[in-house]
Amino acid sequence: MKPIEVNDLKLLEILNRVPFFKKFSPSERASFLASAIQFLKCPAGRYIIRKGERETSFYIILAGEASVVAQKNLPPVGVLKPGYFIGEGAFINNNPRSASVVAETPMVLIRLDQESLLRFPSSIREKIKDQIIEGMANRIADMNAKYLSVDSR
């Protein structure tokens, strides 16, 4: 993946459309541009995350789609679109990656690591954590609904 060279105005426009940032004020969104986090471009077919790796970055999808692959030679277990995030488990608890994520289309991502998270003011860190918790809770609810509907047949 390569760092992206896009002007701040275009990146801010992208952030304004991504659901992850819906609870951030315009000035808080702008602070992402002023921070040391990385905006990355990823070509289609490239692994963003590989199962078993110990890398702990957290990624927010700004553009493009990716597939979550739990096991090689099996269909993807999920499709991720702009606003979704990936890598939160390893980011939070330093465990190895539990699945692989492959770019299905060209993508634009934000990469956030623990060090860059600490550079944000506490109010922004709390909103980031809140968005991670909300997103994880939504994924659990979606999985429960999917598997409960299969069990009831």
Stockholm file with secondary structure:
# STOCKHOLM 1.0

chainA/1-153         MKPIEVNDLKLLEILNRVPFFKKFSPSERASFLASAIQFLKCPAGRYIIRKGERETSFYIILAGEASVVAQKNLPPVGVLKPGYFIGEGAFINNNPRSASVVAETPMVLIRLDQESLLRFPSSIREKIKDQIIEGMANRIADMNAKYLSVDSR
#=GR chainA/1-153 SS CEECCCCHHHHHHHHHHCGGGTTSCHHHHHHHHHSSCEEEEECTTCEEECTTCCCCCEEEEEESCEEEESSTTSCCSEEECTTCEECHHHHHHCCCCSSEEEESSCEEEEEECHHHHHTSCHHHHHHHHHHHHHHHHHHHHHHHHHHHHHHTC
#=GC SS_cons         CEECCCCHHHHHHHHHHCGGGTTSCHHHHHHHHHSSCEEEEECTTCEEECTTCCCCCEEEEEESCEEEESSTTSCCSEEECTTCEECHHHHHHCCCCSSEEEESSCEEEEEECHHHHHTSCHHHHHHHHHHHHHHHHHHHHHHHHHHHHHHTC
//
